[in-house]
Amino acid sequence: MKRAISQLVWLLMLLTTNVLADQGQTVIVMSLRSPAYEQVAQLLTENMQSYQRRVETVTLEKWSAEALGGAENYIAIGGQATQSVLERAPGKLLLSVMITRSAYQVMQARHGHFSAIYVDQSPQRVMALAKVLLPEKKNIGLLAGNKENSVEPSYQQAAIQLGIRAESAFIAREDVAATAINQLLEDSEGIVALPDALVMQSNTAKWLLYMAYQQNVPVIGFSQAYVKAGALAAVYSSPDDLSRQANEWLTGYFQKNIPMRGRGSYPKYYDVAINRWVAKSMLLDVPDSDEILRRIDQQSPRGQQ
Amino acid sequence: MNLRVRLVMLAVLPVLLVTLILGFYIASSRIDDVRNELDARGKILVKSLLPVAEYGLFTGNENILRNACEATLREDDVLSVAVTDAKGEFVWHSYRDNFIGRPAESDGKLLYFRQEIYRTGMQVSDFAEEHHSSGDAPALTMGWVEVVLSKEASIERQQNEWLNALAIMLVGLFASLMLGLRMGQGVAMPLMALTRSVKRMERGESDIRVKEDASGELLSLQTGFNSMVDSLQKAHSELQNRVQEATRELQQTLQDMEGKNIELENARRQAMLASMAKTDFLAKMSHEIRTPVNAILGFTRLLKKNLREKDQNAEYAQTATRAAEQLLFIINDILDFSKLEFGDVKLENIDFDIRDSLEDAISMCCPLVHEKGLELVLLIDSDVPVKVTGDPMRLNQIFSNLLNNAVKFTSKGGVTAQLSLMENGTDYVSVRVEVRDTGIGLNPVEQRGLFKAFSQADNTITRRFGGTGLGLSIARRFVELMDGSIGVTSEPGMGATFWFEVRLGKQKNVLPDDVSPIFAGRNAVVYDAHPVARRSLRNTLVGWQMRVLNTGDVTKLEHMLVNSVDLLLLGLNSEEAQSRSLQSMISRVREVYAGPILLLPNVEEFSLPAPLNSDNHLMVVSKPARRMSIYRCVSQLLNGEGEVNYADGVAEVGHDLPMENFRVLVADDNDFNLMLVSTLLKQRSVQVIEARNGAEAVQKFGTEDVDVVLLDVHMPGVDGIEACRQMRQNFPQKRVPIIALTADVFADHEQRLLRAGADDILFKPITEQQLWKTLGKWLALDRLKAGSAEQTFVMAQQVNVPASLLPQLKQELPLHISQAIEACEREDMAAVHSSVHKLNGLAGYFRLQSLHAEIKSLELDLLQMKYDNLSARLSAAKENIAVLLTEMSAENS
């Protein structure tokens, strides 16, 4: 039913492409059709329609050239959608949602500032989680990707802020990931997998989890999926969390004339995922989620990211 | 193949078959299992190595690969375990000493497994785009895991499986064979013992028992068999006892039956004797009654002849004659009935003219008809084939009975008899004779008992009309003998119609008889007030191809006679025949017509007025007139004296034959009869030699020169039959005709006479006419044989054959006599008889009396299988035929 409604929406969108050029309209562009993106688009649309804002949603592949440039307000969901809007509708008001911080930084460098809500969590929040879960572990390893464009420095900085001793290992290439993992496992009691591209490789993640498990070293991931795959825990923001934050911005902008920040921001709202089987296997005493969230908030208050 | 072997086969063969199939199947399955197991093991080993190998290759840790390979190599049958990189270079390779190198994909003794190691991962990103954008590459080949297994152990196991299966099969077979043998023996032995016992029973042995050593159903069978044998023995014994008892009873019954049969035989013999006595009594009674009656009739006729017509004594003589005739009629009825009751009546099957038979009966009724003044008419339908075969005498008798009955019960009016055709088959005809009278008639109740013996419609009838009441019963019996039917339709006061239908044979080669060209085209006028009589007369003349005008109105007669008329037939009823009216009618006719007149009055000729005799062109024949009589008179009237063209039979020969030179031996023990016959003969100047018994007759036959013998059958001492036999036996050279005189009515007497050598039989009472007829026949024949001067006369009679038929006769007679002679030469008596029979028919048909007599005698001898001088007799007949034909030719030319 839901799918049918979406298809209807897309059909209407196609028929009214020229209408999108209206300045009173907001166009939501999704990188692709996925449940998470559609959920976010729907929540945003519902919110804007609540104050009579006309909203049109398109996927990137359906977004025709004729429709470009007419609207003043764009919301891009995903990195590719953001890239396209920046390229096809330069100078227009853009809010990007669910973009990684690393991608944002690359696009910002090329197209200038624009507003964005990252999909990844702030290093302070992640490191706070590591501290909450592994308070006894003195050496926390950070598995990072290519050193040149890695988020590792911010994590290292967050570790320092939280008083955590962190050692980093970088994966120069995919085929030598094992070396970096081995190296990290030799010195670390816990590992934080950073949201770099090479670290996010599924093969790297698999062997990280496998090798860490062999050596009884817990891994802190960056997503719910990581936790399900064998990581001990992760902080994450759901589509609801991201939509909630984006709606707050949009409402402020359209209803209260609060200008967009024009820069990227870590998610304000998040949750924590715990793999209790892993915790049990590694004989770790893990508090309940609310307690963890409370402690993380203590370590890394939400307004400070 | 005995039962035991069959049972063993039955038990073992299915087991053998199943064992073989199962053994093969199980062994094959097991071998496949071993092969598949090895294959599966190889695959499992390779797959189990994959994660470790992937990990080893990911980490580049050779120790991991080595440990994994070594561990795998320690598995059974594993010869080699290797992990290669993506280029196929060994990263680690563990193998056994006997491993000689990487085999081809398929080797007889090795199994080679190779599995690609892919780089695999797991999804760690929550959102798809991040996952894709993370640059996660598709699965890549990291290297290969190779395992080589040895098949030797597997092959050995397969061989073991085969051996095991074979062993199991053999054991199974042996076990089933032993079991089959054991079971077969257990079943077969009792059954075979039973079979042997049954065969012994078949051979008749009864004291048989089988040993009751089986179990289950077989034991029941053995027990049942023994019980059955017991029962059979018991039943057999009982049956034997019953048979013996029944045999005893049967013997007793047979003895009783034999006794009864003897009694029955005695009774039958006595009955036969009684029957014979009765028959003999009837014969004697017949003879004893007929003989005096014969004498009475003969002498009264003689008396009548010698008295003047107006003499009172003539009336007495007439009365006596009728009384005697009535007595004879009654006796004949009684005797006929007796013969029918005895079944002693055998129908003849001879050629005859049905008209003659009926006319004979009509003639017999004439006196009574005239006396009662009735009109009696015989009407014969023109389509009736008159030349038939059958028994003319019996037919005559049936018709006479009906006719007499009709005349008897009709006081005024008339009686009409009609012969009509019912069915005309290829070799038979069905005819119906109806006799209609205008008498008292019968009610239905009277009709029902009419044809029963001794039954008349009313007892008062017997008293009123007389009669034995046997006439119709006899007629019915005769009709039934002819496979016909008889009946009556009548209403009281309306007259009655008696009828019968009989089937008669058709004569073969029937030729037209009396169609004489001399009458053809002649004009005749017929007058008769009685329409049926008029019709009958007309039919008769038309049959002779005459042109006929007829009328029943006398007033029209004169007008009809004005034109050219060749003949006038006047049929007169009894009133018209009275003197005065008759003379008046004749006078009136003569005024306009001077031609021939044939008067047919319904009265005796002698009662007609004398003046008629002066008319030379007038002839008289009393009604009912025979066709022959009419023909003869018409012929005379139209052609003149001596122009009689109708060959009217032997009677005329007898009458006309000069008798004065003949010598006749008459033998009769009854003086009356002897005297009567002698008187009759002497009246014709015949020389009579008398004999009063058989012995005297034989003696005189030898001493006297006689031309014919009249021999009474019943004579004391040597009877007629014996006398005849002695005459033929003692004087074989004398071929003198012997004519037996008998009053016997039984068929066997006739046969006995013919066998004894008699040539002809005259049944008493003998009429004068019969006597002359018979004598004429045989004396004429005798003259022919003797070649006497009288031969010319006889031949003149004989050769009187229509010219148109002469060629046929000339052709047929020589042909058949030649065929008879030829058949005689080759001793084919059946063919001789056939030819002689045809000759007999021809001679009889053409009235060739002498030849007919000669051939008839010949045929009679053939019938009795008398073949003496047959060849000579046939040759003589041939010569006679030649002479006869010469005479005929001369006559016709």
Contacts between the chains, C-beta under 8 A, distances in Angstrom:
chain1	res1	chain2	res2	distance
A	31	B	129	5.2
A	32	B	128	6.9
A	32	B	129	6.5
A	34	B	127	7.0
A	34	B	128	4.9
A	34	B	129	7.3
A	36	B	126	7.3
A	36	B	127	5.2
A	36	B	128	7.6
A	37	B	127	7.8
A	37	B	129	7.9
A	78	B	127	7.8
A	78	B	129	4.7
A	79	B	129	6.2
A	79	B	130	7.9
A	79	B	133	5.9
A	80	B	129	6.7
A	80	B	133	7.6
A	98	B	127	6.3
A	98	B	129	7.6
A	100	B	130	6.3
A	100	B	133	7.6
A	103	B	133	7.3
A	119	B	127	6.3
A	119	B	130	6.5
A	174	B	137	7.3
A	177	B	58	7.8
A	178	B	58	5.1
A	178	B	59	4.2
A	178	B	60	6.6
A	179	B	60	7.8
A	182	B	59	6.8
A	193	B	124	7.8
A	197	B	133	7.6
A	197	B	134	4.8
A	197	B	135	5.1
A	198	B	135	7.6
A	200	B	124	6.4
A	200	B	125	5.9
A	200	B	130	7.0
A	200	B	131	7.2
A	200	B	134	3.7
A	200	B	136	7.2
A	201	B	121	6.6
A	201	B	134	6.4
A	201	B	135	7.0
A	201	B	136	5.2
A	201	B	137	7.6
A	202	B	120	7.8
A	202	B	121	2.6
A	202	B	122	5.2
A	202	B	123	6.1
A	202	B	124	6.5
A	202	B	131	7.8
A	202	B	136	5.2
A	203	B	58	7.5
A	203	B	119	5.2
A	203	B	120	6.7
A	203	B	121	3.9
A	203	B	136	7.8
A	204	B	121	7.4
A	205	B	121	6.4
A	205	B	122	5.9
A	205	B	124	4.2
A	206	B	120	6.8
A	206	B	121	4.7
A	206	B	122	4.7
A	207	B	55	7.1
A	207	B	58	5.4
A	207	B	59	7.4
A	209	B	122	7.5
A	210	B	55	7.0
A	211	B	59	7.5
A	221	B	124	6.4
A	222	B	124	7.9
A	223	B	124	6.1
A	223	B	125	5.6
A	223	B	126	4.2
A	224	B	126	5.2
A	225	B	123	5.2
A	225	B	124	5.1
A	225	B	125	5.9
A	225	B	126	5.3
A	226	B	124	4.2
A	226	B	125	8.0
A	229	B	122	4.7
A	229	B	123	7.1
A	229	B	124	5.5
A	231	B	124	7.7
A	236	B	126	6.2
